[in-house]
Amino acid sequence: MTSTQSITSLPLPPGKLGFAIIGETISFLRDPDFADKRQKQYGSIFKTHLFGRPTVIMMGAEANRFLFANENKYFIVAWPLSTRILLGKGSLSMQLGDIHKSRRKILSQAFQPRALAGYATTMEDFTHRYLHKWEQKSTLIWYPELRKYTFDIACKLLIGKQQATDTNLEVLFEDWCNGLFTIPLRLPGTKFN
């Protein structure tokens, strides 16, 4: 999500802002096809109101190229409050400009061909283990299984935790992910709490 640094007199794209304060946040959270439906209705660039902020959504490869090429020139990153709280001030996603570039450059070293080659053995071990496990099942629901597979590999490579899906870590991570794009209310039963 991005927001303009200053208000201009340029016309806003088509769309609707919804109810005061909450805008279209509830529709956004409930409907996984929210953006696709708005795109069909208004086109690739449309306005809405999410997480307490007027928002312009730009969809498609061309729009993304424009955004990435002009970030910090015409736009700044603007995450919902729930995301800012859960990621924390020091996270890469919350940084702007030179700090962001510098940290991203450091992090990118972990994804260079030489580093990736070093992960191959670990990934292969997990792949064999999971294929054997899946072979034993009479029915396999792919999405949750692939999430567990990916989570186990990521935990091993990033924090050295073996078989993280067998621990409470997976549940905690799932809860954290569910709270990223919510209304940040610390009330029992809410996803953010």
N, C-alpha and C positions, 0 to 999 in steps of 0.2 A: 504494500500500500504506500502511496506517496501523496504528498500534499504540496501545494504551491507555497513558496516562501512569502509572496506578497499577493494581495488581491488586485486584480486588474479589471478593466472594463470590458474584457472580452466576453462574449456570450458563453454560457455554460452549455455543455452537451445535453441532449435529451435525457429524460429519466424522471424519477420522483424521489422525494426526500422522506416520504412516509410520515409517521407521527412525530410530534415534538420530542426531543431528547433521544428516544429510542430508535427513531427513524425506521429503517427496515431490518434492524439487527435480528429480531426474532425470526423473521422470514429467512434471513441469511443462515442462521444457526440451524433451523429446522429442515431446510430444503437444500440437499446437496447439488441440485441443478439450478440454484438461484441465479448464478452469473450467466449460465447458458440461456436461461429463459429471458433474462434482461437483454442479453445480446441479440436474441431473435427479435425482441420487441423494439429495441432502440438502436441497435447497431453495435459495432466493436468498441465504441467509446460512449459511456453513459454515466450519469450521476446517480448517486444514492446517498444514504445516510447510515453509516455503520459505526457501532461502538461509540456513539456520542459525537461523531464527526461527519460533516459533509465529506463525501468521498467521490472521486472520479475513478472509474474502473476502465482500464484499457486492455482489451483482449487481442490475442493473435501475435504472430511472430514479428510483424512489422512494428506493432505498438511496443513490444518488449525491446526490440532493437533501439527504438527511439528513446525509451525510458532509460535503458542501460547506458546509452551513449551520452545522455544529457543529465544523468543523476548529479545532483549538487550544482547543476547549472540552472535548470528550470524547476527541479523537484528536489525534495529531501525525503528521506525515509520517514514514514509516520506509522508506527505500529500501534495497535490497540493497547490500552492501558494494561489489560490482562497479560498480553504478550510481553510488554516492557517489564512488568513486575517479575514474571516467571523466568525470562531470559536473563535479567539483571543488567545493570548499567554498563558493566565491563565487557559484556559479550560482543562478539564480532558483529552481530546483526545490529547492535545499538550504536556502533561507531560510525562516524562520518569522515569524509575527506581523506587526508593523508594518514590519519591513524588507522582508518579502515583498510586503506591500500597496504600499509605496512604490515598489519596483522594478517591480512589475507595472503600476502606474499609469503609470510612465515608458514602459515597453515598449508599453503599449496605445496610445500615441500613433501608433505605426507602423501601427495597424490601424483608425484613424479614417477615415471616408468620404473626407475630403480627401486623406489620405496614400494611400489605396487608389486613388483616381482618378489619382494621380501615377504609379502602377505600371502603369497600363493599357497605355500605349504599349509598354513593354518586354515585357509579357506577350503583347501582340498580335504583336509581332515574333517572339518565340519560338514562338508558336502557329502562325504562317504557316510558319516554317522547319520545324517538326516535321511539320505536315500535308503539306508538300511532300515531306519525307523519307519519310514513311509511305506516301505515294501511290506512290513508286517501288518499294516492297517487294511481292513476290508474296505473302508470308505475314507477318502481324504478330502478335506475342505481346504483348498489351496491357499486362499488369502491368509487365514490365521497361521497356517503352517509356514508360509514364506516370511511372514512377519517375525515369527519366532526364530527361524533360521537366520534371517538378517540381523535380528537383535543379538543373538548369540555371537555371531561373527564380529559385529561392531563392538560388543562389550569385551570380547577377548582382545581384539586389536587395539582398542582405545584405552581400556582401563585394566586389562589383564585378568578379567573375571571369566572363569571357565563356567560354562553352562548357566548363564545368567537367567535363562527362562525357568530354571528349577528353583529360583529364589524369589523373594519378595521384590527384587529390583525391577522385574518386568511389570508387576502390578503398579509400583510407584511411578515408573516411566509412563505407563499407559494413563494413569491419573493426571500426571503432569501434562501430557500431550492433550488430553481432553480439556484442560483448563486454559490452554493457550489462546483460543479465540472464543472467549465467553465474556459475559458481563462480570466484572471482578467484584462479586459479592461474597464475603466470607460468612456465609450462612450454611447451617447444616443442610445437606442434600444438594447443594449447588455444585456444579462441576469445578468451579474455581476453588471452593473450600477444600 
